[in-house]
Amino acid sequence: RMAAAPPSYCFVALPPCSKDGLVVFGKNSARPRDEVQEVVYFAAAEHEPGSKVECTYIEIEQVPRTHAVVLSRPSWLWGAEMGANEHGVCVANEAVVTREPASESEALLGMDLVRLGLERGATAKEALDVIVALLEEHGQGGNYYEDGSSCHTFQSAFLIVDRNEAWILETSGKYWAAEKITEGVKCICNQLSLTTKIDAEHPELRNYVKSQGWWNGDSDFNFSEVFSLADDHLACCSGRESLEKQGGDVSAQAMIDVLRDKDSGVCVDSESFLTTASIVSVLPQDPSFPCIHYFTGTPDPSRSIFKPFIFVDDVKLVPKVQSPSFGNDDPAKKIPRFQEKPDRRHELYKAHEWARSLLENDQDKGQKLMRIMLDLEKQGLEAMEDILSRTEILDPAEVVDLFYDCVDTELKFFK
C-alpha cells in the first residue's frame, strides 16, 4: 500500500464570506514530526540569459526576472510548502496519492513548483500556467522527505490565490485539471477534490484517461473519481465548516483559530506527523493596500504565534528564523542523499522547544507565557488591521523591520 500523504490543510475565503472584502488564505503544513521549517525571503532579481537554477534535485532554465518571495519551507530543500510573492500571489501545495504511482526518479518536487510559481507568476493564473508548463517539461518526482532509508513520493495539488481569485490545481504525473474559485470558502487537503467543474486542463487529459481505460467518455468527466484510489476523495476538510460558520466574517483571526483547532484534525499532531509551520495571508482587493502574510516559523500553531510580514524594498532579513546552511556539504545535496541528518534548528525553533517543554512541565508558567505570547500576536493583528483601514498610503519605512521585530520580541519573551 502506498504511504499515506501527510494530512495538511489549505483554505481560502473570498467575499462574500470574508471580512471587509479581503481574500484570506491559510495553510497548516503537516510534515514528519522532527522536520524543521524556516521562513526565508528572496529579493526580486535579474538573471543572465542562459542561466540555470538549482532546484531540490534537478537544475532547470532560469527566467530573466524572478519576483521577490517569502517562503515557509522544510529547511533541507530548495522549494517551499507555502509562501507569497510581492504581487500578492500565495501558493500552497498538498501531497496527494492518485491511482498512478508517483515517480521516484528525481525531478521537480511539488514544493519546488510552489516556489517556481511564486517567483515567476504575477497573478494566480500566471503562477498556475508556470507550474503546469514546468510539469510538462520536467515532470514531478523524488523523495518528499529527508529520509535516506526509503523514498516517499507523492503527486501534487495546489491552492493558488491572488487578490481577485483562487485556483485549485490537481495533478497526476504531468496531467492536471484546475478549477477557478471567485467566491466563498474552499479547502483542499491531501485528497483530490476536483469533480466535474473544471476550468482548465491538460490538453491530452481526457484522451489519456480513456486510453488507460479509466473513463469511457460517456459519463460526465469527474477528475477525482477518475484519478482517486477507490473512494478516497469523499471525506475532506473539516475546517471548512468552521469557516463557513463565520458567516461573511472570515478574518485573519478566524483563519488562525481554524488552523489551531486540534479537535477538527486541521491542526495535525499525530504519531508520524505534526503541523511543522503555518501561514495566514490577507489580500486586500484594492491594490493600493499591502498584502499581509503571517508566519509562525515554529511547529504547532496552537503553541505558536503568527507574525506579520509585508513586502517592501530592502525588507530586513531575519536570520533567527533561518536554518544553518551547510552548502555543498549538505547531505541533501550529496549522492546517495540523506546519509546523515544535520541539526537544522534555527534560533526561534530552539527557543520554542524550550517554551514547549515549559508548557508541558510547568502548567502555570507555561499558561502565563502563552497568554503573553497571544497578547503579542493580538497587538500585531490589530496594528495590521489599522494599516488596512487607513486612508493614507503605507510608508515602507514603517514596516521594513516588521517581521524582524516580531521574531525578536518573541525571542525576548522566551529568554
C-alpha positions as CSV (number, residue, x, y, z in Angstrom):
1,R,0.0,0.0,0.0
2,M,1.2,3.5,-0.8
3,A,2.2,5.6,2.2
4,A,-0.5,8.0,3.4
5,A,0.1,11.6,2.3
6,P,0.7,14.0,5.2
7,P,-2.7,15.5,6.2
8,S,-2.0,19.2,5.5
9,Y,-4.9,21.6,5.1
10,C,-5.2,24.7,3.0
11,F,-8.0,27.2,3.0
12,V,-9.2,30.3,1.1
13,A,-12.1,32.6,1.9
14,L,-13.2,35.1,-0.7
15,P,-16.0,37.6,-0.5
16,P,-18.9,37.4,0.4
17,C,-17.6,35.0,3.1
18,S,-14.6,37.1,4.1
19,K,-14.5,40.3,6.2
20,D,-14.1,43.8,4.6
21,G,-13.9,42.3,1.1
22,L,-10.5,40.7,1.8
23,V,-9.2,37.4,0.4
24,V,-7.9,35.3,3.3
25,F,-5.6,32.4,2.7
26,G,-4.3,29.8,5.3
27,K,-2.3,26.6,5.5
28,N,-1.1,24.2,8.1
29,S,1.9,22.3,6.8
30,A,1.8,18.7,8.2
31,R,5.2,17.1,7.8
32,P,7.4,14.5,9.6
33,R,7.4,15.5,13.3
34,D,11.1,16.3,13.7
35,E,11.4,18.3,10.5
36,V,12.4,22.0,10.9
37,Q,10.7,24.6,8.8
38,E,12.4,28.0,8.2
39,V,11.0,31.3,6.9
40,V,13.1,32.8,4.1
41,Y,12.9,35.9,1.9
42,F,14.5,36.2,-1.5
43,A,14.5,39.6,-3.2
44,A,13.5,40.1,-6.8
45,A,16.4,39.5,-9.2
46,E,17.5,39.8,-12.8
47,H,19.2,36.8,-14.3
48,E,21.7,36.5,-17.2
49,P,20.4,34.9,-20.3
50,G,21.1,31.1,-20.3
51,S,21.5,30.9,-16.5
52,K,20.2,27.9,-14.6
53,V,18.5,27.4,-11.3
54,E,19.4,24.5,-9.0
55,C,16.1,23.2,-7.5
56,T,16.0,20.5,-4.9
57,Y,17.1,17.6,-7.2
58,I,17.4,19.0,-10.7
59,E,18.7,22.1,-12.5
60,I,16.3,23.9,-14.9
61,E,16.5,27.0,-17.0
62,Q,16.2,30.3,-15.1
63,V,13.9,33.1,-16.3
64,P,15.1,36.7,-17.0
65,R,13.4,38.1,-13.8
66,T,12.2,36.5,-10.6
67,H,9.8,38.2,-8.2
68,A,10.5,38.8,-4.5
69,V,9.2,35.8,-2.4
70,V,8.7,34.9,1.2
71,L,8.6,31.2,1.9
72,S,8.0,28.7,4.7
73,R,9.9,25.6,3.8
74,P,11.5,22.4,5.1
75,S,15.0,23.7,5.6
76,W,16.7,20.8,3.6
77,L,15.1,21.6,0.3
78,W,15.0,24.4,-2.3
79,G,11.3,24.9,-2.8
80,A,8.6,25.7,-0.2
81,E,5.4,24.2,1.4
82,M,3.8,27.6,1.2
83,G,4.6,31.3,0.6
84,A,3.8,34.5,-1.2
85,N,5.3,37.0,-3.7
86,E,5.5,40.7,-3.9
87,H,2.4,40.8,-6.2
88,G,0.1,39.3,-3.7
89,V,0.1,35.8,-5.1
90,C,0.0,32.9,-2.5
91,V,0.7,29.3,-3.2
92,A,0.5,26.2,-1.0
93,N,0.9,22.6,-2.0
94,E,-0.6,19.3,-0.8
95,A,0.9,15.8,-1.3
96,V,-1.7,13.6,-2.8
97,V,-1.9,9.9,-3.7
98,T,-3.6,9.0,-7.0
99,R,-4.1,5.8,-8.8
100,E,-0.9,6.5,-10.6
101,P,2.2,5.8,-8.5
102,A,4.3,8.9,-8.1
103,S,7.7,8.8,-9.7
104,E,10.8,8.0,-7.6
105,S,13.2,9.4,-10.2
106,E,14.4,12.8,-9.2
107,A,12.5,15.6,-11.0
108,L,10.7,18.7,-9.6
109,L,9.1,18.3,-6.2
110,G,5.6,19.8,-5.7
111,M,7.3,22.1,-3.2
112,D,9.8,23.3,-5.9
113,L,6.7,24.1,-8.1
114,V,5.3,26.3,-5.3
115,R,8.4,28.4,-5.3
116,L,8.8,28.5,-9.1
117,G,5.1,29.6,-9.4
118,L,5.7,32.4,-6.9
119,E,9.0,33.5,-8.5
120,R,7.6,33.6,-12.0
121,G,3.8,34.5,-11.7
122,A,2.4,37.9,-11.1
123,T,-1.2,36.6,-10.8
124,A,-2.7,33.4,-9.6
125,K,-3.4,32.3,-13.2
126,E,0.2,33.1,-14.3
127,A,1.5,31.0,-11.4
128,L,-0.7,28.2,-12.5
129,D,0.5,28.4,-16.1
130,V,4.1,28.4,-14.9
131,I,3.5,25.3,-12.7
132,V,1.8,23.3,-15.5
133,A,4.4,24.2,-18.1
134,L,7.2,23.1,-15.8
135,L,5.4,19.9,-15.0
136,E,5.1,19.2,-18.7
137,E,8.7,19.9,-19.3
138,H,10.4,18.3,-16.3
139,G,7.8,16.1,-14.6
140,Q,7.5,15.7,-10.8
141,G,9.2,13.1,-8.6
142,G,11.8,12.3,-6.0
143,N,11.8,11.9,-2.2
144,Y,9.4,14.2,-0.3
145,Y,11.2,13.6,3.0
146,E,14.7,13.9,4.3
147,D,15.0,10.1,4.6
148,G,17.9,8.0,3.5
149,S,16.2,4.7,4.2
150,S,13.2,5.0,2.0
151,C,11.7,7.1,-0.8
152,H,8.4,8.7,-0.2
153,T,6.8,10.0,-3.3
154,F,3.5,11.8,-4.0
155,Q,1.6,13.6,-6.7
156,S,0.7,17.3,-6.0
157,A,-2.3,19.5,-5.5
158,F,-2.0,23.3,-5.2
159,L,-4.1,26.2,-3.9
160,I,-3.1,29.3,-5.8
161,V,-4.6,32.6,-4.7
162,D,-4.3,36.3,-5.5
163,R,-6.3,39.5,-4.7
164,N,-9.1,38.6,-7.0
165,E,-9.5,34.8,-7.4
166,A,-8.2,31.4,-6.4
167,W,-7.3,28.3,-8.4
168,I,-7.3,24.7,-7.3
169,L,-4.8,22.7,-9.4
170,E,-4.6,19.0,-9.0
171,T,-2.0,16.8,-10.8
172,S,-1.1,13.2,-11.5
173,G,2.3,12.9,-13.3
174,K,2.2,15.6,-15.9
175,Y,-1.6,15.5,-16.3
176,W,-3.7,18.1,-14.5
177,A,-7.0,19.9,-14.1
178,A,-7.9,23.1,-12.4
179,E,-10.9,24.9,-11.0
180,K,-11.3,28.7,-10.7
181,I,-12.9,30.0,-7.5
182,T,-14.2,33.5,-7.3
183,E,-16.3,33.5,-4.1
184,G,-17.0,31.6,-0.9
185,V,-14.8,29.3,1.2
186,K,-12.7,26.4,-0.2
187,C,-10.5,23.9,1.5
188,I,-8.0,21.4,0.0
189,C,-6.3,18.6,1.8
190,N,-4.3,15.5,0.9
191,Q,-7.0,14.1,-1.3
192,L,-8.3,15.0,-4.8
193,S,-11.2,17.4,-4.7
194,L,-12.0,18.4,-8.2
195,T,-15.1,16.9,-9.7
196,T,-16.9,17.9,-12.8
197,K,-16.3,21.7,-12.6
198,I,-13.1,22.0,-14.5
199,D,-12.0,25.4,-15.9
200,A,-8.6,24.5,-17.3
201,E,-7.0,21.1,-18.0
202,H,-4.1,19.4,-19.7
203,P,-5.0,19.2,-23.5
204,E,-4.5,15.4,-23.6
205,L,-6.1,14.7,-20.2
206,R,-9.3,13.1,-21.5
207,N,-7.6,11.1,-24.2
208,Y,-5.1,9.8,-21.7
209,V,-7.6,8.6,-19.2
210,K,-9.6,6.9,-22.0
211,S,-6.5,5.2,-23.2
212,Q,-5.9,3.9,-19.7
213,G,-9.5,2.6,-19.5
214,W,-10.3,4.8,-16.5
215,W,-13.2,6.7,-18.3
216,N,-15.4,5.6,-21.1
217,G,-16.2,9.1,-22.4
218,D,-19.9,8.7,-22.0
219,S,-20.4,9.8,-18.4
220,D,-19.6,13.2,-17.0
221,F,-15.8,13.6,-16.6
222,N,-15.1,13.7,-12.8
223,F,-11.4,14.2,-12.1
224,S,-11.5,12.9,-8.5
225,E,-13.4,9.8,-9.5
226,V,-11.1,9.0,-12.4
227,F,-7.8,9.6,-10.6
228,S,-8.5,8.6,-6.9
229,L,-7.9,5.2,-5.4
230,A,-11.3,3.7,-4.6
231,D,-13.5,6.2,-2.6
232,D,-10.6,8.2,-1.4
233,H,-12.0,11.6,-2.4
234,L,-15.0,11.9,-0.2
235,A,-14.1,12.8,3.4
236,C,-12.2,16.1,3.5
237,C,-11.9,19.4,5.0
238,S,-13.4,19.5,8.4
239,G,-12.1,23.1,8.7
240,R,-14.4,24.4,6.0
241,E,-17.5,24.1,8.2
242,S,-15.8,26.2,10.9
243,L,-15.0,28.9,8.4
244,E,-18.5,28.8,6.9
245,K,-20.0,29.2,10.4
246,Q,-18.3,32.6,10.5
247,G,-20.9,33.9,8.0
248,G,-19.4,36.7,6.0
249,D,-16.8,37.4,8.5
250,V,-13.7,35.3,7.9
251,S,-10.8,37.4,9.1
252,A,-7.1,36.7,9.7
253,Q,-8.1,35.8,13.3
254,A,-10.8,33.4,12.2
255,M,-8.4,31.7,9.9
256,I,-5.8,31.4,12.7
257,D,-8.4,29.9,15.0
258,V,-9.3,27.2,12.4
259,L,-5.6,26.4,11.9
260,R,-5.2,26.0,15.7
261,D,-8.1,23.6,16.1
262,K,-6.8,20.1,17.1
263,D,-10.3,18.6,17.6
264,S,-11.2,19.1,14.0
265,G,-8.0,17.4,12.9
266,V,-6.9,20.6,11.0
267,C,-4.0,21.1,13.5
268,V,-2.2,17.8,13.0
269,D,-0.4,16.3,16.0
270,S,-0.2,12.5,15.4
271,E,2.4,9.8,15.9
272,S,4.0,10.4,12.5
273,F,3.0,14.0,11.6
274,L,3.0,17.4,13.1
275,T,1.9,20.8,11.8
276,T,5.5,22.0,11.5
277,A,4.6,25.5,10.3
278,S,1.6,27.7,9.4
279,I,0.8,30.7,7.3
280,V,-2.2,33.1,7.1
281,S,-2.3,35.8,4.4
282,V,-4.7,38.7,4.0
283,L,-5.0,40.1,0.5
284,P,-7.0,43.3,0.1
285,Q,-8.8,43.5,-3.3
286,D,-7.7,47.2,-3.5
287,P,-4.1,47.1,-4.8
288,S,-3.3,50.4,-3.0
289,F,-3.3,48.4,0.3
290,P,-0.5,46.0,1.1
291,C,-1.0,42.2,1.5
292,I,-0.1,40.9,4.9
293,H,1.4,37.4,5.4
294,Y,1.6,35.9,8.9
295,F,4.1,33.1,9.6
296,T,4.7,31.0,12.7
297,G,8.1,29.7,11.7
298,T,7.6,27.1,14.5
299,P,5.6,23.8,15.0
300,D,2.1,23.5,16.3
301,P,0.1,26.7,15.7
302,S,-1.8,26.2,19.0
303,R,1.5,26.9,20.7
304,S,3.0,29.3,18.2
305,I,2.3,32.9,17.3
306,F,1.6,34.3,13.9
307,K,3.9,37.2,13.0
308,P,3.2,39.6,10.2
309,F,5.4,40.2,7.1
310,I,4.8,42.9,4.4
311,F,6.8,43.2,1.2
312,V,8.7,46.4,0.9
313,D,12.1,47.2,-0.7
314,D,15.1,46.4,1.5
315,V,13.0,44.4,4.0
316,K,15.1,43.4,6.9
317,L,16.3,39.8,6.8
318,V,15.6,37.6,9.8
319,P,18.4,35.1,10.4
320,K,16.8,33.9,13.6
321,V,14.2,32.0,11.6
322,Q,16.7,30.7,9.1
323,S,18.3,27.3,9.5
324,P,22.0,26.9,9.3
325,S,23.4,26.5,5.8
326,F,25.7,23.5,5.0
327,G,26.5,24.5,1.4
328,N,27.7,21.6,-0.8
329,D,28.4,19.5,2.3
330,D,24.7,19.2,3.0
331,P,23.7,15.5,3.0
332,A,20.6,16.5,1.0
333,K,22.9,17.6,-1.9
334,K,25.2,14.6,-1.9
335,I,24.5,11.3,-3.7
336,P,23.4,9.0,-2.1
337,R,21.3,11.5,-0.4
338,F,20.4,11.9,3.3
339,Q,23.1,9.6,4.7
340,E,23.0,11.7,7.8
341,K,20.7,14.3,9.3
342,P,22.4,17.6,10.4
343,D,20.9,19.8,13.1
344,R,18.8,22.2,11.1
345,R,17.2,24.0,14.1
346,H,17.2,27.8,13.9
347,E,17.3,30.1,16.9
348,L,13.5,30.6,17.1
349,Y,12.9,26.9,16.8
350,K,15.3,26.2,19.7
351,A,13.7,28.8,21.9
352,H,10.3,27.4,21.0
353,E,11.4,23.9,22.1
354,W,12.3,25.3,25.5
355,A,8.8,27.0,25.7
356,R,7.1,23.8,24.7
357,S,8.8,21.9,27.5
358,L,7.7,24.6,29.9
359,L,4.1,24.3,28.7
360,E,4.3,20.5,29.2
361,N,6.1,20.5,32.6
362,D,5.1,23.7,34.4
363,Q,1.5,24.4,33.6
364,D,1.2,27.7,35.5
365,K,4.3,29.2,34.0
366,G,3.5,27.7,30.6
367,Q,0.0,29.2,30.5
368,K,1.3,32.5,31.6
369,L,3.9,32.5,28.8
370,M,1.2,31.5,26.3
371,R,-1.0,34.4,27.4
372,I,1.8,36.9,26.9
373,M,2.5,35.4,23.5
374,L,-1.1,35.6,22.4
375,D,-1.3,39.1,23.6
376,L,1.8,40.0,21.5
377,E,0.1,38.3,18.5
378,K,-3.1,40.3,19.1
379,Q,-1.2,43.5,19.1
380,G,0.3,42.6,15.7
381,L,-3.1,41.7,14.3
382,E,-4.6,45.0,15.5
383,A,-1.7,47.0,14.1
384,M,-2.2,45.3,10.7
385,E,-5.9,46.0,10.8
386,D,-5.1,49.6,11.4
387,I,-2.8,49.6,8.3
388,L,-5.6,48.2,6.2
389,S,-8.2,50.7,7.5
390,R,-6.2,53.9,6.9
391,T,-6.8,56.2,4.1
392,E,-3.2,57.2,3.5
393,I,-0.7,55.1,1.7
394,L,1.7,53.0,3.9
395,D,5.2,54.4,4.4
396,P,7.5,51.4,3.7
397,A,9.9,52.6,6.4
398,E,7.3,51.8,8.9
399,V,7.3,48.1,8.2
400,V,10.8,47.4,6.9
401,D,11.7,45.8,10.3
402,L,8.2,44.4,11.0
403,F,8.8,40.7,10.8
404,Y,12.3,41.1,12.3
405,D,10.9,43.0,15.3
406,C,8.1,40.4,15.9
407,V,10.6,37.5,15.9
408,D,12.9,39.5,18.1
409,T,10.2,40.3,20.6
410,E,9.1,36.6,20.7
411,L,12.6,35.5,21.4
412,K,13.0,38.0,24.2
413,F,9.9,36.6,25.9
414,F,11.4,33.1,25.6
415,K,14.6,34.3,27.2
